[in-house]
Amino acid sequence: MPILLGDDGTMDTVVFCSECGREYRGNWDPNPDTAECGDETYDDFIDWFIGEIEVEHVCGEDDL
């Protein structure tokens, strides 16, 4: 079940399950003063976000 990056026209980062279509939203904070790792890039965030959803998502379940 691949989790893919989507675009719904908002500023949120949207990923979705290619099988069931469930969407997940996340927000990247580029501010190094508030981020856990000040040198994290947006690409790093996307990789992490997709990885987290791939681990926790089960098709057909409403909640993580």
Buried (B, 14 or more C-beta within 10 A) or exposed (E): EEBEEBEEEEEBBBBBBEEEEBEBEBEBEEEEEEEEEEEBEEEEBBEBBBEBBEEEBEEEEEEE
